[in-house]
Each structure stands twice: as structure tokens, then as C-alpha cells.
Amino acid sequence: MTEPLILRQDDTGVTTLTLNAPASLNAMSDAMLDALSASFAALAQDSSSRVIVLRGAGRAFCAGHDLKEMQAARAEADKGAARFADLFARCAAVMQAIPALPQPVIAQVHGIATAAGCQLAASCDMVTAASDARFGVNGVNIGLFCSTPMVALTRKVPPAIAFEMLTTGEFLSADRAREVGLVNRVAPPDSLDAVTQALARTLAGKLTAAVRIGKRAFYDQLGLPLDQAYAQTGQVMAENLLWRDTEEGIAAFLEKRKPDWA
């Protein structure tokens, strides 16, 4: 029997998903997209999972779309047109599922995150990276501009940085990626797991309902005009303040004790 394309491990509220196709550098094949979609759909309904870590098996996080599959589609009568359109639509749905998840999602990147692999990392809420990791949207090097990866990338890094990456095909080091806002934390390769898990456990230790309502509000307000963003987030905070556990959290802070959350 072949191993599943996504390995799942749960530990005290932290769910680790491992892309498990090391021979292809965890390429975003049709099967991998289906596996990610199913995993995210299940996690969206899982109240026991408080934080998600997304990582890759083998030498890399993810090397992008499966070029061999894409080339094979050219043998079809329409030269692959329908398959390509379907591929990018399904990939876009997977990427949009990540910010829609109630849990914070941390991409743990080692090796390379290229093209759709960089898109996957940029779609996550936070990114940790090994100090020798590299990030690129390098499709232009083979004549395929990374137009869909560009969507996630331009929502994380300054436009001029994104445009340079997209048009030169050059890679960012982990340190440079942190400087421009793509990466949150950089760690030595042998410490990356520990650093990522420590961050995940910090998030898992917060009031889960507050983190979930906050994540939703974070993405909802991003595209709004300033006045609408304040109006919307004000309503969210007013709702949050009425919760029993928030009242208890504030009381515990004022009384200098640990909160007794339900």
C-alpha cells in the first residue's frame, strides 16, 4: 500500500500536516491538491484542533505544480486548456481555504518553496523557515509567469519586491524573506521543528474562541476602507467582551492569577 499524501499528527491541540511526496519535492499534483482540500475540509469542522502546522517531507517544503502532469495534459484534444483551467481553479480554492480555516496555520518551510509552493507558504497565516530555506516564484525562468502565486505573494510582501521576484525568477533567502514580511521566524535547520512547535503551542495556549473570531476579523477587515474596518472590528470586540471566558480572563489579569477558562 502507498502512504497517504498528507500525514496528520495531533498533539494537545496542535495538528501537524506533512506533505508526503518527497520524490517530487511535494509537488502540487492533482492528487496532492485533492488531499489538501480534504484535510482542510476536515479540520474546518474539528474543534479539537487549535493550531495547524503545514510542513513537507524530504528535502523541501514544496516545489510547486507538477510540471510532468501539466505537460501530459497537452496530449488532449484541446492541448490541455480545460485541464489547466481546472487545475488553477482547484489550486485557488485550496489556497483560499487556508485563511478561511478557523485555526491559525503556520507554514514550516525548509529547502525550497517555489512557485505554487511559495504560494502555499504565503497563503498561510504565518511562516517559519530554516535559515537555509529559499523562496521563489521562478516560473518566468521556464516561460510561465507565476500569475496565480502572485496573488498570495502580493498580499504578504511590498509590490516592488514581489514584482522583482516574479520577473527575475530570483530566490529570496530566509533572512531576506523575513525582512520583507514573508517569514515570521528563522531558525537553524536542526531547530526548525522546535521553534515552529513552540510558536504553535503559544497560540494553542490562548483562548481558542478569541483566536478564531480574531482570525476571521483579521481577514475581513483587510480590504475595507478605514472607517468600515473600525466599525466592523468594533462590533467583533463588543461581542468578544460579552463572553464568559473573556470576562474571566480580564478578571484573572486584574487579580494576577491564571484564568479559569471553560
BAGUNU-76013 format. One line per 4 residues: number of its first residue (from 1); their letters; for each residue z, x, y of N, C-alpha, C. Coordinates in pm, 1 decimal, always signed. Atoms other than C-alpha are relative to their C-alpha. Example, Ala and Ser with C-alpha at 12.3 -4.5 7.8 and 13.67 -1.06 7.14 Angstrom:
2
1> AS> +0.0/+89.0/-119.0/+780.0/+1230.0/-450.0/+0.0/+90.0/+120.0 ~ -6.0/-82.0/-119.0/+714.0/+1367.0/-106.0/+73.0/-77.0/+109.0
This chain:
262
1> MTEP> +0.0/+83.3/-119.9/+0.0/+0.0/+0.0/+0.0/+87.0/+125.3 ~ +2.4/-74.3/-125.0/-76.9/+119.6/+350.5/+120.1/-38.6/+84.7 ~ -113.0/+27.1/-88.3/+202.7/+148.1/+603.5/-43.9/-90.3/+114.4 ~ +35.8/+84.8/-114.3/+214.5/-106.1/+888.2/-36.4/+84.1/+121.4
5> LILR> +42.4/-72.0/-120.2/+50.9/-5.6/+1215.9/+109.5/+5.5/+105.9 ~ -114.5/-2.8/-90.7/+369.9/-87.9/+1404.8/+127.4/+3.5/-84.6 ~ -129.6/-8.9/+66.1/+706.3/+28.5/+1273.1/+107.2/-48.8/+97.3 ~ -105.3/+54.8/-85.8/+1008.4/-160.0/+1407.3/+136.8/+42.4/-51.1
9> QDDT> -137.7/-34.2/+32.3/+1366.9/-38.2/+1416.3/+90.5/-63.3/+104.6 ~ -94.8/+64.5/-89.7/+1657.4/-233.7/+1567.8/+136.4/+65.0/-14.0 ~ -131.0/-64.4/+0.9/+1985.8/-72.7/+1666.7/+79.6/-45.8/+121.2 ~ -93.4/+46.3/-103.4/+2251.8/-254.0/+1870.7/-72.6/-44.1/+126.2
13> GVTT> +70.1/+57.2/-113.4/+2012.4/-442.4/+2092.8/-121.5/+77.0/+47.0 ~ +116.6/-80.6/-37.7/+1754.4/-163.5/+2126.8/-102.8/-5.9/-112.4 ~ +110.3/+7.9/+97.1/+1422.6/-227.5/+1947.8/-97.8/+112.9/+27.9 ~ +98.9/-106.9/-12.4/+1201.5/+75.7/+1888.3/-124.1/-36.8/-79.0
17> LTLN> +129.4/+24.2/+62.7/+835.3/+7.6/+1816.1/-77.3/+131.4/-1.7 ~ +74.8/-124.7/+12.4/+637.0/+304.3/+1684.7/-143.6/-29.4/-40.4 ~ +141.5/+8.1/+36.5/+256.6/+307.3/+1691.3/-21.3/+94.6/-117.7 ~ -1.4/-77.1/+124.0/+187.2/+427.4/+1339.5/-140.8/+23.1/-55.2
21> APAS> +132.5/-41.6/+46.5/-169.4/+555.9/+1318.4/-22.8/+144.4/+45.3 ~ +5.3/-137.6/-51.6/-115.7/+931.3/+1365.6/-134.1/+68.9/-21.4 ~ +128.6/-66.0/+26.9/-450.8/+1029.8/+1211.0/-100.8/-23.6/+111.4 ~ +91.5/+31.7/-110.7/-633.3/+861.0/+1502.3/+68.6/+17.4/+135.4
25> LNAM> -81.5/-15.0/-121.8/-370.7/+963.4/+1760.6/+37.1/-137.8/+55.0 ~ -45.2/+135.7/-34.0/-258.3/+598.0/+1756.8/-99.4/-73.6/+89.2 ~ +105.5/+63.6/-79.2/-591.6/+476.1/+1893.0/+17.1/-151.5/+0.5 ~ -10.5/+145.1/-17.5/-609.2/+118.5/+2020.3/-116.4/-68.3/-71.8
29> SDAM> +101.1/+67.0/+82.2/-822.6/-11.1/+1735.7/+19.6/-151.1/+6.1 ~ -15.6/+145.2/+8.2/-881.7/-381.0/+1675.9/+129.9/-35.8/-71.7 ~ -120.8/+28.8/+77.8/-604.3/-375.3/+1416.8/+126.1/+35.0/+77.3 ~ -118.1/-38.5/-78.3/-363.3/-191.1/+1647.3/+27.4/-102.3/+110.0
33> LDAL> -18.4/+103.7/-102.0/-422.3/-445.2/+1925.2/+61.4/-125.7/-60.4 ~ -56.1/+118.1/+66.6/-353.8/-727.7/+1679.9/+146.9/+21.8/-34.7 ~ -137.8/-29.9/+39.0/-36.2/-556.4/+1559.6/+92.7/+0.0/+121.7 ~ -79.9/+1.0/-122.8/+90.5/-501.7/+1913.6/+20.0/-142.2/+50.5
37> SASF> -9.3/+138.2/-45.7/+13.2/-861.3/+2007.0/+102.4/-77.6/-81.7 ~ -94.3/+69.8/+86.6/+205.9/-992.3/+1706.8/+143.1/+47.8/+23.9 ~ -133.9/-54.6/-24.3/+500.7/-760.0/+1774.2/+57.9/-53.0/+129.7 ~ -48.7/+48.0/-129.1/+527.1/-863.4/+2137.8/+30.3/-150.3/-5.4
41> AALA> -24.2/+144.3/+12.4/+499.0/-1233.0/+2049.6/+132.5/-26.2/-70.4 ~ -126.7/+16.2/+71.6/+786.7/-1198.4/+1803.9/+118.6/+39.2/+88.1 ~ -109.7/-46.9/-84.6/+1002.4/-1003.9/+2049.8/+27.3/-94.4/+116.4 ~ -19.1/+94.5/-110.4/+946.3/-1261.3/+2323.5/+96.4/-111.7/-37.8
45> QDSS> -87.9/+107.3/+48.3/+1143.1/-1506.2/+2107.4/+129.4/+53.7/-61.2 ~ -112.7/-64.3/+69.1/+1408.0/-1258.9/+1985.4/+114.2/+26.6/+97.4 ~ -112.5/-15.0/-93.2/+1735.5/-1299.4/+2171.5/+90.2/+117.0/-35.1 ~ -83.8/-113.4/+39.2/+1898.3/-1014.4/+1975.6/-51.3/+132.3/+55.4
49> SRVI> +59.7/-121.8/-55.6/+1660.2/-756.9/+2128.0/+18.1/+0.6/+151.2 ~ -28.3/-5.9/-143.7/+1773.3/-648.9/+2474.8/-87.5/+100.7/+74.0 ~ +85.6/-103.6/-58.8/+1552.7/-342.3/+2537.0/-100.6/+42.5/-105.8 ~ +104.7/-44.6/+92.8/+1225.1/-222.5/+2382.0/-44.1/+140.7/+38.3
53> VLRG> +57.2/-134.0/-17.1/+1117.2/+139.0/+2338.0/-130.7/+4.0/-77.6 ~ +132.4/-9.2/+61.8/+746.6/+195.2/+2264.3/-38.3/+146.6/-9.3 ~ +29.1/-142.3/+21.8/+654.9/+531.7/+2112.4/-115.1/+14.3/-98.9 ~ +108.6/-25.8/+93.0/+386.3/+695.8/+1898.7/+40.4/+96.4/-109.3
57> AGRA> -23.0/-92.4/+110.4/+396.8/+864.6/+1559.2/-98.1/+116.7/+8.8 ~ +90.4/-113.6/+6.3/+246.4/+1207.5/+1504.8/-3.5/+82.1/+128.0 ~ +14.1/-98.9/-107.0/+108.9/+1437.1/+1774.0/-14.4/-58.7/+138.8 ~ +29.2/+57.1/-131.0/+50.7/+1187.8/+2055.6/+55.0/-141.3/+11.6
61> FCAG> -38.6/+138.3/-27.6/+157.4/+864.1/+2217.8/-116.1/-93.0/-33.9 ~ +117.9/+83.6/+26.9/-189.3/+703.8/+2227.4/-120.8/+60.1/+69.8 ~ +121.1/-63.3/-52.8/-540.3/+841.0/+2275.0/-102.6/-99.4/+51.9 ~ +93.0/+96.6/-57.9/-697.9/+518.3/+2400.0/-75.2/-79.5/-104.7
65> HDLK> +77.3/+83.7/+91.3/-958.8/+290.7/+2244.8/-61.0/+82.3/-113.0 ~ +60.0/-63.9/+116.5/-1107.8/+369.7/+1904.9/-151.4/+11.1/+22.5 ~ +141.3/-18.7/-34.7/-1445.0/+516.5/+2000.3/-92.6/-18.6/-119.6 ~ +84.4/+18.7/+118.9/-1574.0/+511.1/+1641.6/-26.5/-147.9/-22.7
69> EMQA> +20.4/+144.4/+11.8/-1518.9/+134.9/+1623.8/-96.5/-50.7/+105.9 ~ +86.7/+45.2/-108.7/-1687.3/+90.0/+1959.4/-145.4/+38.7/-25.9 ~ +136.6/-43.1/+29.4/-1990.8/+292.6/+1856.3/-60.7/-82.0/-113.9 ~ +50.0/+78.0/+113.6/-2021.2/+98.2/+1528.9/-48.7/-137.8/+44.0
73> ARAE> +38.6/+132.6/-48.4/-2046.8/-227.5/+1726.5/-141.4/-1.7/+57.3 ~ +135.6/-5.6/-55.5/-2377.4/-107.3/+1874.3/-106.5/-39.6/-102.5 ~ +96.1/+38.2/+103.9/-2544.9/-188.0/+1539.9/-24.9/-150.0/-2.6 ~ +16.6/+145.2/-1.4/-2505.8/-559.9/+1609.2/-120.7/-39.3/+86.5
77> ADKG> +124.4/+44.7/-64.6/-2796.5/-764.4/+1743.8/+6.2/+10.3/+151.5 ~ -13.6/-5.5/-145.3/-2657.6/-773.1/+2098.4/+45.8/+136.3/+49.8 ~ -40.1/-136.9/-34.2/-2584.1/-397.3/+2095.4/+150.5/+13.0/+23.7 ~ -144.6/-6.8/-13.6/-2214.2/-475.2/+2085.6/+55.5/-72.9/+120.4
81> AARF> -44.1/+62.4/-125.2/-2197.6/-678.2/+2407.4/+116.3/-96.5/-21.5 ~ -106.1/+98.2/+24.8/-1988.5/-961.3/+2261.6/+127.7/+67.6/-48.8 ~ -116.9/-71.5/+51.6/-1758.7/-723.1/+2073.6/+72.4/+73.9/+111.9 ~ -63.0/-74.5/-109.6/-1698.7/-512.4/+2385.2/+77.1/-94.1/+92.7
85> ADLF> -67.0/+96.1/-88.0/-1616.8/-816.3/+2598.6/+128.6/-51.8/-64.7 ~ -118.4/+47.8/+72.0/-1377.3/-944.1/+2332.4/+107.7/+107.4/-6.4 ~ -95.3/-111.7/+7.0/-1215.0/-600.7/+2295.9/+80.6/+11.9/+128.5 ~ -71.0/-19.7/-126.6/-1132.6/-569.9/+2664.0/+83.0/-121.8/+37.6
89> ARCA> -80.2/+120.3/-24.9/-1012.9/-930.6/+2686.5/+129.0/+4.0/-81.1 ~ -120.0/-7.3/+84.1/-774.0/-880.5/+2394.5/+92.6/+112.0/+44.7 ~ -81.3/-110.2/-50.5/-657.5/-546.3/+2531.5/+73.4/-42.3/+126.9 ~ -63.2/+47.3/-123.4/-589.2/-705.5/+2870.6/+115.4/-94.8/-30.1
93> AVMQ> -107.4/+93.2/+37.0/-384.0/-977.6/+2701.8/+122.5/+75.3/-50.3 ~ -112.0/-81.1/+48.8/-170.6/-716.4/+2524.6/+72.0/+67.2/+115.8 ~ -61.9/-68.2/-114.3/-112.6/-524.4/+2847.2/+79.9/-97.8/+86.1 ~ -69.8/+99.9/-81.3/-14.6/-841.9/+3034.5/+122.4/-56.8/-72.0
97> AIPA> -116.6/+48.5/+74.7/+226.2/-937.2/+2755.7/+123.9/+85.1/+27.2 ~ -114.9/-90.7/-18.5/+445.1/-635.9/+2838.4/+86.0/-40.5/+119.6 ~ -85.1/+46.7/-109.8/+561.0/-737.0/+3189.4/+49.4/-142.4/-18.9 ~ -43.9/+137.4/+24.8/+586.2/-1095.1/+3062.4/+116.1/-7.6/-98.3
101> LPQP> -112.7/-1.1/+92.6/+839.2/-995.2/+2795.5/+131.5/-9.0/+75.9 ~ -129.1/+6.5/-69.7/+1199.9/-1078.9/+2886.8/+75.0/+132.3/-0.9 ~ -70.1/-127.6/+9.5/+1319.0/-734.9/+2776.8/-69.2/+108.5/+84.0 ~ +61.1/-119.9/-56.9/+1264.7/-414.2/+2975.9/-68.4/+80.1/-111.0
105> VIAQ> +75.7/-77.9/+97.5/+1004.5/-199.4/+2797.2/-15.1/+142.5/+52.6 ~ +8.6/-141.1/-36.0/+1023.7/+180.6/+2805.5/-105.2/+66.3/-87.2 ~ +96.7/-80.5/+74.9/+720.1/+387.5/+2702.8/+56.0/+140.7/-13.6 ~ -46.8/-136.2/+27.9/+828.7/+713.2/+2539.0/-122.0/+83.5/-36.7
109> VHGI> +129.9/-67.1/+14.1/+532.6/+948.0/+2580.8/+17.2/+147.1/-37.2 ~ +11.0/-141.6/+35.3/+470.6/+1275.3/+2402.0/-147.6/+28.6/-27.1 ~ +140.1/-34.4/+21.8/+147.0/+1464.9/+2352.9/-85.7/-51.0/+113.7 ~ +88.3/+54.1/-102.9/-118.7/+1268.9/+2539.5/+9.7/-152.0/+6.1
113> ATAA> +20.9/+143.2/-22.7/-152.8/+922.5/+2687.3/-128.3/-9.0/+80.8 ~ +130.2/-6.3/-65.5/-521.2/+888.5/+2766.6/-69.8/-134.9/-2.5 ~ +81.4/+121.5/-11.4/-749.8/+605.9/+2882.7/+86.0/-123.5/-26.5 ~ -81.0/+118.0/+29.0/-614.6/+284.1/+2723.9/+142.0/+37.0/-40.9
117> GCQL> -135.1/-47.0/+28.9/-316.3/+490.8/+2609.0/+80.7/+20.8/+127.0 ~ -63.6/-11.1/-131.4/-236.7/+573.4/+2971.3/+23.7/-139.6/+57.5 ~ -14.1/+140.1/-41.5/-295.2/+204.8/+3048.3/+122.7/-63.0/-65.2 ~ -114.3/+54.8/+72.7/-38.3/+114.0/+2781.6/+130.7/+50.7/+59.1
121> AASC> -121.7/-55.9/-58.7/+221.1/+350.4/+2927.1/+25.2/-58.5/+138.8 ~ -14.5/+50.6/-136.3/+155.5/+232.9/+3283.7/+34.4/-148.0/+2.9 ~ -32.7/+142.5/+6.3/+189.3/-129.9/+3174.0/+147.1/-24.1/-30.3 ~ -141.4/+13.4/+32.1/+545.5/-66.7/+3059.0/+83.9/+4.8/+126.8
125> DMVT> -87.0/+7.0/-117.3/+838.7/-117.6/+3293.4/+47.3/+138.1/+44.9 ~ -40.7/-136.9/-29.2/+949.3/+246.1/+3271.8/-65.1/+94.0/-99.7 ~ +60.6/-100.5/+86.7/+817.7/+568.3/+3120.8/+90.0/+123.0/-4.1 ~ -59.0/-132.4/+17.2/+996.8/+869.4/+2978.3/-106.8/+88.6/-62.1
129> AASD> +106.1/-88.1/+49.5/+789.2/+1174.9/+2894.9/+56.5/+135.1/-39.1 ~ -29.2/-138.6/+34.7/+817.7/+1504.5/+2715.0/-57.1/+90.5/+108.0 ~ +42.1/-88.7/-109.0/+782.8/+1795.6/+2954.2/-140.9/+54.9/-19.2 ~ +136.7/-47.6/+24.5/+455.9/+1898.9/+2786.2/-99.6/-114.3/-20.6
133> ARFG> +91.9/+113.6/+12.2/+305.2/+1548.1/+2782.6/-102.8/+1.6/+112.1 ~ +105.6/+9.3/-100.9/-17.6/+1477.0/+2970.5/-53.8/-142.2/+6.2 ~ +48.9/+135.4/-25.5/-159.0/+1159.9/+3123.2/-140.0/+8.5/+60.3 ~ +134.2/-3.6/-55.8/-525.3/+1090.3/+3189.3/-74.3/-131.7/-20.3
137> VNGV> +96.6/+109.4/+14.8/-786.1/+819.6/+3246.2/-137.1/+66.0/+5.3 ~ +107.6/-99.5/+3.7/-1062.8/+1051.3/+3138.8/-130.0/-51.7/-58.7 ~ +124.2/+54.4/+53.4/-1334.8/+813.4/+3021.9/-123.4/+47.5/+73.8 ~ +114.7/-44.6/-78.5/-1557.7/+936.1/+3301.2/-63.6/+125.5/-59.9
141> NIGL> +52.3/-122.4/+61.4/-1595.8/+1261.9/+3105.9/-104.1/-28.9/-107.0 ~ +100.9/+37.9/+99.6/-1799.1/+1072.3/+2843.5/-91.0/-111.3/+52.5 ~ +89.4/+97.5/-62.3/-1974.4/+842.3/+3089.3/+51.3/-142.2/+1.1 ~ -57.8/+134.5/+2.4/-1736.7/+546.4/+3059.7/+117.5/-3.9/+97.1
145> FCST> -105.8/+7.4/-101.0/-1535.4/+478.0/+3374.7/+113.5/-88.5/-51.1 ~ -116.9/+72.3/+52.7/-1181.0/+363.3/+3287.7/+38.2/-116.0/+92.6 ~ -19.5/+111.1/-93.2/-1208.3/+36.4/+3478.6/+120.7/-86.0/-36.3 ~ -115.9/+81.7/+36.5/-952.7/-161.7/+3276.9/+131.1/+79.8/+4.2
149> PMVA> -121.2/-78.7/-20.4/-696.0/+121.0/+3254.3/+36.2/+16.1/+147.4 ~ -22.1/-11.7/-143.9/-738.0/+145.9/+3631.4/+93.4/-109.2/+53.1 ~ -80.5/+111.8/-48.9/-568.3/-193.0/+3674.3/+148.4/+32.7/-8.9 ~ -141.5/-36.2/+15.2/-234.4/-78.3/+3533.4/+34.8/+123.3/+82.0
153> LTRK> -28.5/-125.4/-69.6/-261.3/+269.0/+3684.8/+18.1/-20.9/+149.6 ~ -6.5/+18.6/-145.6/-322.5/+148.3/+4041.7/+120.1/-82.8/+42.5 ~ -123.8/+71.8/-30.3/-10.8/-67.0/+4019.2/+122.8/+88.8/-16.6 ~ -110.8/-93.1/+17.3/+201.1/+242.1/+3948.6/-7.7/+121.7/+92.3
157> VPPA> +13.0/-123.4/-77.8/+61.0/+533.7/+4148.6/-79.7/-27.7/+127.2 ~ +76.8/+18.6/-122.9/-84.0/+573.8/+4500.6/-150.3/-4.8/-27.3 ~ +143.7/+16.0/+25.4/-452.7/+472.6/+4524.0/-78.1/+130.8/-3.6 ~ +76.0/-125.4/-3.4/-576.1/+820.1/+4612.3/+22.6/+82.1/-125.8
161> IAFE> -29.0/-71.1/+124.1/-402.7/+970.7/+4309.0/-75.6/-63.7/-115.7 ~ +70.8/+70.7/+106.8/-544.8/+703.5/+4079.2/-149.7/+27.5/+7.3 ~ +144.4/-19.7/-14.0/-895.0/+746.1/+4220.5/-38.9/+142.2/-41.2 ~ +28.1/-138.3/+40.9/-879.8/+1122.6/+4173.0/+1.8/+12.9/-152.2
165> MLTT> -7.1/-5.1/+146.1/-770.3/+1081.3/+3810.9/-121.9/-65.9/-63.2 ~ +110.0/+77.1/+57.1/-1040.4/+822.5/+3743.3/-135.0/+67.8/+15.8 ~ +131.4/-57.3/-27.3/-1327.8/+1015.2/+3898.3/-15.4/+144.1/-47.0 ~ +9.0/-138.2/+48.1/-1240.8/+1371.0/+3789.6/+23.6/+10.2/-149.9
169> GEFL> -35.5/-9.3/+141.4/-1111.0/+1292.3/+3441.3/+107.6/+102.2/-28.0 ~ -103.9/-101.0/+18.2/-837.0/+1548.2/+3500.2/+133.2/-64.6/-38.5 ~ -128.3/+48.6/+48.5/-492.4/+1512.7/+3346.4/+112.2/+31.3/+97.8 ~ -124.1/-28.3/-71.7/-152.3/+1488.6/+3511.6/+101.9/+54.1/-99.1
173> SADR> -112.9/-46.0/+79.5/+133.9/+1692.1/+3375.0/+112.5/-102.2/+10.2 ~ -113.5/+91.9/-5.3/+458.0/+1509.9/+3303.4/+73.7/+11.2/+133.4 ~ -70.7/-17.4/-128.0/+619.8/+1659.7/+3612.4/-78.3/-61.2/+114.8 ~ +82.2/+58.8/-106.4/+327.9/+1560.0/+3835.4/-1.0/-152.3/-11.7
177> AREV> -3.4/+144.8/+20.4/+325.9/+1212.6/+3680.8/+130.5/-58.6/+52.6 ~ -126.9/+47.5/-55.5/+691.3/+1180.5/+3774.8/-4.0/+3.4/+152.7 ~ +8.1/-11.6/-146.4/+620.3/+1298.3/+4130.6/-74.6/-117.6/+61.4 ~ +83.3/+105.9/-58.4/+357.5/+1026.3/+4183.2/+43.5/-140.3/-42.7
181> GLVN> -55.5/+130.8/+30.8/+561.5/+745.5/+4026.8/-40.6/-61.0/-132.8 ~ +40.2/+53.5/+130.1/+405.9/+703.8/+3682.8/+110.8/+15.2/-103.8 ~ -106.3/-32.6/+96.4/+701.8/+856.8/+3495.9/+135.0/-6.9/+67.9 ~ -136.2/+8.4/-53.3/+1072.3/+789.2/+3544.5/+83.6/+123.0/-31.6
185> RVAP> -83.0/-112.0/+42.5/+1230.3/+1070.4/+3344.3/-80.0/+93.9/-89.1 ~ +65.6/-104.1/+79.6/+1104.9/+1400.1/+3196.5/+107.8/+75.1/-76.4 ~ -97.4/-67.8/+84.5/+1281.9/+1571.4/+2909.4/-70.1/+105.5/-85.4 ~ +57.7/-92.7/+98.2/+1225.5/+1874.2/+2684.4/-41.0/-77.6/-124.4
189> PDSL> +48.8/+75.7/+115.6/+1029.4/+1764.5/+2376.8/+107.4/-31.6/-104.0 ~ -100.4/+23.9/+103.3/+1326.5/+1804.5/+2143.6/+114.7/-88.1/+48.5 ~ -104.2/+87.6/-54.4/+1544.5/+1592.9/+2374.7/-54.3/-136.8/+40.4 ~ +61.8/+122.2/-50.9/+1297.7/+1312.1/+2449.4/+59.1/-124.5/-64.8
193> DAVT> -59.0/+116.0/+67.6/+1433.2/+1073.1/+2185.1/+136.9/-33.1/+57.0 ~ -137.1/+21.4/-46.6/+1790.8/+1121.2/+2304.3/+1.6/-52.4/+142.5 ~ +4.5/+43.6/-139.9/+1703.3/+1081.1/+2672.9/-49.1/-144.4/+8.6 ~ +53.0/+136.8/-2.0/+1499.9/+766.4/+2604.8/+102.5/-99.5/-51.6
197> QALA> -100.4/+90.4/+56.6/+1766.6/+610.7/+2386.5/+119.0/-16.4/+94.2 ~ -110.3/+11.6/-95.9/+2034.1/+689.3/+2646.8/-36.0/-97.1/+112.1 ~ +45.7/+92.9/-102.6/+1828.9/+508.2/+2910.7/-2.0/-142.3/-54.9 ~ +6.7/+132.8/+60.4/+1768.4/+216.5/+2673.4/+139.8/-59.1/-17.6
201> RTLA> -135.0/+50.4/+23.2/+2138.9/+187.8/+2593.1/+70.7/-32.1/+132.3 ~ -51.5/+35.5/-132.3/+2225.9/+191.8/+2962.5/-44.8/-140.9/+37.1 ~ +52.4/+133.2/-31.0/+2000.3/-111.0/+3010.5/+59.0/-105.9/-92.8 ~ -52.4/+95.7/+97.2/+2126.0/-278.0/+2692.7/+145.4/-34.7/+28.7
205> GKLT> -139.2/+24.3/-31.7/+2482.0/-250.0/+2824.5/+22.0/-92.2/+118.8 ~ -11.4/+92.7/-113.2/+2408.1/-470.1/+3125.7/-0.8/-144.5/-50.7 ~ +4.0/+141.4/+36.7/+2439.1/-848.8/+3125.3/-145.9/-37.0/-28.4 ~ +137.7/+22.9/+43.0/+2126.6/-943.3/+2929.2/-70.0/-106.1/+83.3
209> AAVR> +63.3/+108.3/-75.7/+2061.7/-1267.8/+3114.5/-36.8/+45.0/+140.3 ~ +28.5/-48.6/-135.1/+2079.6/-1089.1/+3450.8/-122.9/+91.0/+0.0 ~ +116.1/-88.8/+9.7/+1831.5/-822.0/+3340.4/-127.5/-81.6/-20.6 ~ +119.1/+80.4/+29.5/+1593.2/-1088.1/+3209.0/-46.1/-80.1/+121.8
213> IGKR> +41.3/+75.1/-119.1/+1599.7/-1306.0/+3520.4/-49.1/+96.4/+107.9 ~ +41.5/-100.1/-97.4/+1569.5/-989.7/+3728.3/-138.0/+56.0/-26.9 ~ +134.5/-50.0/+32.5/+1264.7/-862.2/+3542.0/-105.7/-102.6/+40.2 ~ +95.5/+104.1/-37.8/+1088.2/-1194.4/+3588.6/-18.4/-3.7/+152.3
217> AFYD> +7.7/+4.9/-146.0/+1173.3/-1198.0/+3960.6/-70.2/+123.2/+56.6 ~ +62.3/-124.8/-45.9/+1063.6/-834.5/+3999.7/-151.7/-13.2/+3.4 ~ +145.6/+11.1/+5.7/+708.0/-905.6/+3887.1/-52.3/-117.9/+81.2 ~ +45.2/+116.2/-76.0/+686.7/-1248.0/+4050.8/-11.0/+30.0/+149.0
221> QLGL> -0.7/-23.0/-144.4/+766.6/-1112.0/+4397.2/-96.0/+110.2/+44.8 ~ +79.1/-116.6/-38.2/+541.9/-804.3/+4387.0/-122.0/-34.6/+83.9 ~ +123.2/+32.3/-70.8/+226.3/-977.4/+4505.1/+14.9/-99.0/+113.1 ~ -21.3/+102.5/-102.1/+386.2/-1214.7/+4754.6/+12.4/+60.6/+139.7
225> PLDQ> -32.2/-41.7/-137.4/+395.0/-1187.8/+5135.5/+151.4/+13.7/+14.8 ~ -140.4/-34.2/-14.6/+730.5/-1061.5/+5262.1/+89.6/-122.7/+9.0 ~ -87.2/+116.7/-17.0/+868.6/-1399.7/+5369.5/+11.7/-79.3/-129.8 ~ -4.3/+73.3/+126.9/+773.1/-1566.2/+5039.6/+79.2/+75.7/-105.9
229> AYAQ> -76.0/-80.2/+96.0/+919.2/-1277.9/+4840.3/+149.9/-18.3/+21.2 ~ -142.2/+20.1/-27.9/+1255.0/-1315.7/+5016.4/+43.9/-141.5/-36.4 ~ -35.3/+138.0/+33.6/+1250.8/-1694.6/+4974.0/+16.0/-16.3/-150.9 ~ -5.8/+14.3/+144.9/+1179.8/-1668.4/+4603.6/+119.8/+73.9/-59.1
233> TGQV> -108.9/-78.2/+58.5/+1429.4/-1391.5/+4527.4/+136.0/-51.0/+46.1 ~ -125.2/+61.5/-43.7/+1695.8/-1564.8/+4733.8/+40.8/-113.2/-92.4 ~ -27.5/+108.7/+95.1/+1667.2/-1866.5/+4503.9/+47.4/+55.9/-133.9 ~ -39.1/-61.6/+127.5/+1691.4/-1638.9/+4199.8/+143.9/+50.5/+7.0
237> MAEN> -136.0/-52.2/-12.4/+2008.3/-1470.9/+4329.4/+102.4/-112.3/+8.6 ~ -91.8/+113.8/-9.4/+2167.2/-1804.8/+4417.3/+24.7/-60.1/-138.1 ~ -15.7/+49.3/+137.1/+2102.1/-1925.8/+4062.2/+86.3/+94.9/-82.3 ~ -73.4/-102.8/+73.5/+2233.6/-1597.7/+3917.3/+150.3/-4.7/+31.6
241> LLWR> -140.5/+2.0/-42.0/+2557.9/-1627.6/+4117.5/+79.4/-115.4/-60.9 ~ -68.4/+116.2/+56.0/+2637.0/-1964.5/+3959.4/+36.9/+17.4/-147.8 ~ -29.0/-21.6/+141.5/+2653.5/-1821.1/+3607.5/+146.4/+36.3/-20.5 ~ -138.3/-33.1/+35.0/+2993.6/-1795.5/+3441.2/+18.3/+151.3/-13.9
245> DTEE> -15.2/-143.4/+23.9/+2931.4/-1432.8/+3336.0/-15.2/+81.8/+127.5 ~ +10.3/-70.4/-127.9/+2830.0/-1330.4/+3688.4/+129.1/-13.9/+78.6 ~ -130.4/+19.3/-63.6/+3146.4/-1483.0/+3829.4/+104.1/+92.9/-61.9 ~ -93.2/-88.3/+70.8/+3341.2/-1292.1/+3564.3/-27.5/+146.6/+33.7
249> GIAA> +34.9/-138.3/-33.0/+3150.5/-968.5/+3642.0/+49.9/+41.3/+136.9 ~ -48.0/-30.3/-135.6/+3234.2/-986.2/+4011.5/+152.3/+8.0/+1.7 ~ -146.4/-2.1/+5.5/+3597.8/-1069.3/+3937.9/+49.7/+128.3/-65.1 ~ -40.6/-121.8/+69.0/+3621.9/-777.1/+3695.2/-16.1/+122.2/+89.5
253> FLEK> +21.1/-112.1/-92.4/+3476.0/-538.7/+3953.8/+111.1/+5.1/+104.6 ~ -103.3/+3.9/-103.5/+3723.4/-652.5/+4218.9/+137.9/+33.0/-56.7 ~ -129.3/-25.7/+64.4/+4011.5/-628.1/+3971.9/+3.2/+131.1/-75.9 ~ +9.7/-132.5/+60.6/+3894.3/-288.2/+3844.7/+27.3/-2.7/-151.9
257> RKPD> -8.6/+10.0/+146.1/+3856.7/-389.9/+3479.0/-138.7/-26.6/-56.5 ~ +128.8/+29.7/+63.5/+3576.4/-437.4/+3227.2/-21.6/-151.1/-4.2 ~ +25.5/+145.1/+4.6/+3405.8/-778.8/+3239.9/+9.6/-53.8/-142.2 ~ -5.6/+69.1/+127.9/+3466.3/-1022.6/+2956.0/-118.9/-96.3/-5.1
261> WA> +122.3/+79.2/+4.0/+3108.1/-1140.2/+2913.8/-9.5/-75.1/-131.2 ~ +3.0/+87.1/+118.6/+3044.1/-1422.7/+2669.7/-82.5/+66.6/-109.1
